[in-house]
Structure formats: C-alpha cells, structure tokens
C-alpha cells in the first residue's frame, strides 16, 4: 500500500511539474528586435535624408504578457544645394508592453502599447525639440522555431505632445491626436503604417 501511495505521489508530482511547465509558455524567455530605416527625399535643390536605429530588447513576464525597452536615435539632415540648413540628432527611449493571444499553432495576435520619448537638438540652429507620445499598435507574430519569429504591426492610435525650444524666441508645445512621434523621419511609423520584421528569442 505504501509503495502504491509512493508511486501515485511521484506520478502526481510529475504531472503537476509538467502542467506548470506547459502553463509557463514563454515566461522568462528574452527577445530582441528593432527598427533600422533610411529615408531620402528631394524637391528641386532641397534634399532631406534621415536614418533611424532603434534596437529593442524585452522579456515575457507571464505566458502571454511581455515588456520591452527600445533605445536608439534618429539622424536627419536637410540641404539646399550644397548648404546644410538643418542637422538634428534625436535620442529615443521607448518602453512598451504587449499582450498575446494564440490564434492557431504558431500564429499569435498581440496588442502593444508603447510610450516613445524623444529628445533632440539641431546642430545648425541650436534649437531643441522633445516629444512624448502614447502609441497603440496591434499585430501578428508567427513563431518559426524556438529562436525566431516573424511579426507585423500597424499603429492605430497615437497621441502625444511635442515641445520646441528655439535658441531665439519662445518655447512652444503642440498637442496632437493621431500624431506620429517619429515625424522627423520620413520612413517612420505613421497611422496605419505597416511594420514587418523578425524577433529573436533567447
């Protein structure tokens, strides 16, 4: 009888451990993704070029909730002929949180809320500009294998404020609904803009 109870206890503990392991899902798994883009536009002799580098790292704090943090910068240069009229370097920090729902198999739907905060300065005019926004972006994430996924997302709502502090003149603050927090970059995410990329798991 004692042996039967012992065997039953071992089986029960094993099943409980397996159930707990399954319920953890991706909990504790770290991931890395990011945004790298380059944009250029030209009108007559006026040319604007910009690039964005924004690596993002995060972790799953529960089987279906993940948090992340992106830190990067945007560089933008405006020229009229051979004369540089504006040259800015903008620092970005973007905390975010995601909630996942399994659609089928390796396909997941997620909702993301991000808080992009930027701070930059124009090297030519010495003007400063900063912004803070709240962006909501749903998307899909497809798991290829245990270390790689492919994801796509699109911004449906963005609200925030931008503060401009010129070297000469008064400081101004503009509030925008559905505003693009990365409006200094022509290739940046906009309302309805589609982003496609990969995410590495480790």
N, C-alpha and C positions, 0 to 999 in steps of 0.2 A: 504493500500500500504506500509506504514511504517512497519507494522507487518511482511508483506511478505519479505521486504528487510532485516529486522532484523533476521528472521528465516533463510533466504538464507545466510546471513553473518555468523550466528552461524554454519550452516552446512558446509560452505566453510572453516571456521577456523578449524572445527573438522576434515574434510578430509585432510587439509594441515598438521595438527598435526600428524594424523595417517600416512600420507605418509612420513613425516620427521622421525617418529619413526621407520618405516619399513626401510627407507634408511640408518638409523644408523647401522642396523645389530648388530654386536658385538662391535661396537665402544664404548670405555670406559670400556669394560669388562677386568678384570685381569685374568691371568692364571699362573699356576705353574706346572712345570715338573722337570725332572732331569735325571742324569745318575749315577747309582750305579753299580760297577762291581768289580769282584775279579778274578785274574788270577794267575796260578801257573804252572811252567814248570820245568822239572828235566832231566838232562843228566848226567849219571854216578853219581858222588857225588856232582855235581853242581846243585843248585836249585835257581830259581828266583820266587819271589812272589810279587804281586802288587795289589793295590786296588785304585779305583777312586770314589770320591764322588763329584758330581757337580750339586747342585740344581740350577734351572733356573726359574726366575720369569719375566713375561712380561705383556704387555697390548696392546689392539687394539687401535691404534691412528686414524684409519678410519675403515669403514666397512670391508675392505679386506687387510689392512696392519697392521702388528703387530711388535713391537720391544720387545727385551728381554735382560736380562743380567744374565749370569751364573758366580758364584764364588765358587771355590772349591779347591780340592787338589788331588795329586797323590802321593801315598807312594809306594816305591819299595825297595826290599831287595834282594841282591844276596849273596849266601853262597857256600862255598866249604867245604863240610863236615860240621863240627861244627863251622867253621871260617866264620865270616861275611866279605865279600870282598867289598861290596858296600851297602850303605843305603841312599837313597835320599828321600827328601820331596819337592814336587813341587807345587807351588801355581798357580792356573789357574783363569784367568778372561776372559770371552767370551761374548762380545756384539754381538747381531745378529738382523737381520731384516727379516721378512717373508712377502711374497705377496701371497694371497689366491685367488683361482678360484673355484667356485662351479661346481662340476661335475653333481651331481643329488641328490636331497634330502639332507641328512646329510653328503654326501661324498664330500670332498674338496681336491683339488690338491694344493700344495704350493711349492714355490721356496724359499730357505733360503740361505742367505749369512751371514757367521759368521767370526769373527776376534779373534780366540783364541790366547791369550798371556800367556806364561808360564815363571816362574822364579823359579829355584830350586838350591839345594845345596846338595852335597854328604857329609854325616856326617863322613865318613871314610877318604876320600882323601882330603876333604875340597874344592873340585873343584866345580865351579858354572856353571850352564847352563841355558840359556834363549832362548826363541823362539817366533816368531810371524808369523802367517800364515793367509791366506785368503782361506776359505773353502766354496764351493758351494754344496748344498745338496737339491735336490728335494724330495718330499714325499707326502704322502696321510694322511688326517686327517678325521676320521669318528666321527660325533657327536652322542654319545649315549643318552645323555639327557642334561638338561640345566647346569649341573655342571661337566660332564665327557666326554672326547673324547679319542679315541684310535688313535695313529699315528704311522707311519712308515716312515723312511727316509734313504737315502743312499748317501754317498759322491761321487760326480762325478768329482770334481776338487779341488785340494788343492795345494797352492803354498806358500812358506814362507822361512824363514831363521832361523838357529839355531846358537847361539854363545856359545862357550865353553871357560871358563876362568879357567884354571888349577892353582892350588896353586904354582906349579913349571912348568915353560915353558911359551910359548907364547899363547896368545888368538887367537882362530880361529873362523871363521864364514863360515858356509856352507849354500848355497842356493839350495833349492830343488823345483822341479816342480812335482806335484802329490805326495808330501811328506806328511806323517802322522804327524800332530802336536803333537799327543799324543803317539809317538813311544816308550816312556818309559813304556807304559802299554801294555802288550801282548793282552789284551782283548779290546783295544781301537778301535775306528772307523778307518777304512782304506779305500782306494779307492774301491768303490763298496761294502763296508761293510754295512750290513743291521742293522738298529736300530729299535726296536719296543718298544713302551711304552705307558703310559697314560698321559693325561693332565687334570688338574683340573681347572675349571672355577669358578670365584667368582666375 
